[in-house]
Amino acid sequence: MEACDVLIVGGGPAGSTCAWQLKKAGLDVVILDKQTFPRHKVCAGWVTPAVLTSLEVDYNDYAKDHIIQPITSFITGMIGGKEIRTEYKAVVSYGIRRGEFDHYLLKRADVRTDEGVKLEEIRRDGQHWIVNNKYRTPLVIGAGGHFCPIARFMGAKPGSKEAAVKAQEVEFLMSEQQKTQCSVAEETPELYFCPDLLGYGWIFRKGDYLNIGLGRQDNHSLSKHVTRFVDDLVARGKVPGDIKEKFLGHAYLLYGDSPRKIVDDGMLLIGDSIGLAYPQSGEGIRPAIESGLLAAKAIIAANKQYDRKTMDNYINMLTQRLGKMEKQTASPFTETFLPKITQFVGKQILSNRWASRHIVIDRWFLHNNQAPLRA
Ligand SMILES: Cc1cc2nc3c(=O)[nH]c(=O)nc-3n(C[C@H](O)[C@H](O)[C@H](O)COP(=O)(O)OP(=O)(O)OC[C@H]3O[C@@H](n4cnc5c(N)ncnc54)[C@H](O)[C@@H]3O)c2cc1C
C-alpha cells in the first residue's frame, strides 16, 4: 500500500491546480486519472486573462511550445441573424488547446501521477481511505469532472434530474484548402445564440485549428441544433463544408443549478465535479481552477483535520467567491420564468451594439467585474 497526504481523482485544471498548491505547501499528493496525458478534452479552449494570472502562467513562456491565440475582438448575434463586431484595443482573452494546456498544468504541478487508471474502488479504513487497493490517504479530492466517481460516491446522480448543459464540439487542423473556405479571423471568435436563447454556438480559430461547438440548457435534439448551426455557417462561408471529424459531446452543470454535496468526512469536490461553470457563458475553467486554489487553502488551514465540519470552511470560501449556491439570475438567458419577456429582452440585448459590448462580452463572457483570484 502506498501512502499519500492527499489523493486527487482527475488531472484536469481543477485537480492539477489544487495539487500544485498542495505540493508547494509540502504535502505529498497523488493524482489518479483514467486517461494518459496529453489527452483530448471536449472544450472550446477559451480562457480569460484572469485564468493565466491565477495560475501564474507566463504568456511568453507558454507560447514558446504551445498554441495560445490572443483575442482582441468578438462577433456576436443570433444564429442566422445580424452580426455585431466588438473590438478592443488590447488582448482580452486567449484560445488554448485543452490537450496541451491540461498537460502543461499537470506537469507543472510536479506531483506523483497514476495515469490511464480509473478509480475502481474506495473504502474507509478508520480515519483513512483505501483507493484501488493501492493508496492509503486521509483525504480524497474529487476532480473528475461532470461524471466524477467521487461525486457519485458522495451521492451525485449525473444524468438524472440534474439540469445539465449539454454541448457538442469539434476541433481539427484545417487543410490548406479548408483554410481558403474559412472566413473566421484568429483573433475574433464568433458567438451565435439559438433563437430560443437556451444556448449558443461558437466558432473559434486558433492558428490553423478550428473549433466549432454548440451547448444548450435543454435535453432535446442537440444534434439537430448543431447540424442547423453548422449548415448556416457553411452557407455563410465561415467554415469549410467538408468537416470529416466527429462532433463529441459532454455535459456540465451551471453554478446555482447543482444539487451536489461538496464536502464530507475526508472528502471534497472541486471544479466540474461540483458544477461551477458561470451561468451566463458556461466558462468552467476559471471557476475550476479557483475552486482548486480555495480547496488547497482550506486543506492547508485544516492542518490534517479533515472532518466535514472543518472542511465546511472550503464551502464558505467558495460561496464568498462565487456567490450563494442558488439559482443565479444575472442573465436573462438562464431565466425560465416569463420566457417570452426573457426572450424579448435577450434579443434586444443581442441586437444592440452597446449592450453586446458591456453586458454580453464584458460582463457575461469576460467577467471583467471580478478580479483574478490569487493563490
Ligand atoms: C463543449 C464544451 C466546451 C467548453 N468550452 C469551454 C471554454 O471554452 N472555456 C471554459 O472555461 N470552459 C469551457 N467548458 C467547460 C470546461 O471544459 C470545464 O469546466 C473544465 O474542463 C472543468 O475542469 P475540471 O478539472 O473540473 O474537469 P475536467 O477538465 O473534466 O477533468 C476531469 C479529469 O478527470 C478524469 N476522470 C474522469 N473520470 C475519472 C475516473 N473514473 N477515474 C479517474 N479519472 C477520471 C478525466 O479523465 C479528466 O482528465 C466547456 C465544456 C464543454 C462540454
The ligand as an ORCA input file, in Angstrom:
! r2SCAN-3c Opt
* xyz 0 1
  C     -18.235     21.543    -25.414
  C     -17.651     22.263    -24.225
  C     -16.968     23.462    -24.415
  C     -16.423     24.152    -23.321
  N     -15.717     25.294    -23.562
  C     -15.170     25.961    -22.529
  C     -14.350     27.106    -22.763
  O     -14.110     27.491    -23.905
  N     -13.836     27.762    -21.697
  C     -14.068     27.343    -20.402
  O     -13.604     27.994    -19.464
  N     -14.801     26.229    -20.158
  C     -15.332     25.512    -21.180
  N     -16.018     24.349    -20.927
  C     -16.092     23.853    -19.553
  C     -14.741     23.233    -19.138
  O     -14.346     22.290    -20.100
  C     -14.833     22.569    -17.763
  O     -15.499     23.429    -16.876
  C     -13.445     22.243    -17.214
  O     -12.804     21.282    -18.015
  C     -13.556     21.713    -15.778
  O     -12.302     21.277    -15.345
  P     -12.178     20.077    -14.287
  O     -10.738     19.967    -13.955
  O     -13.160     20.255    -13.199
  O     -12.671     18.757    -15.065
  P     -12.118     18.069    -16.390
  O     -11.364     19.025    -17.208
  O     -13.311     17.391    -16.981
  O     -11.096     16.972    -15.883
  C     -11.546     15.802    -15.241
  C     -10.474     14.718    -15.313
  O     -10.937     13.608    -14.529
  C     -10.623     12.413    -15.190
  N     -11.581     11.370    -14.771
  C     -12.898     11.332    -15.027
  N     -13.439     10.201    -14.526
  C     -12.428      9.525    -13.928
  C     -12.365      8.281    -13.248
  N     -13.430      7.468    -13.117
  N     -11.177      7.869    -12.720
  C     -10.062      8.660    -12.896
  N     -10.081      9.839    -13.564
  C     -11.239     10.282    -14.064
  C     -10.741     12.762    -16.669
  O     -10.003     11.886    -17.485
  C     -10.247     14.199    -16.716
  O      -8.881     14.274    -17.051
  C     -16.575     23.639    -21.994
  C     -17.266     22.441    -21.798
  C     -17.795     21.743    -22.896
  C     -18.522     20.446    -22.659
*
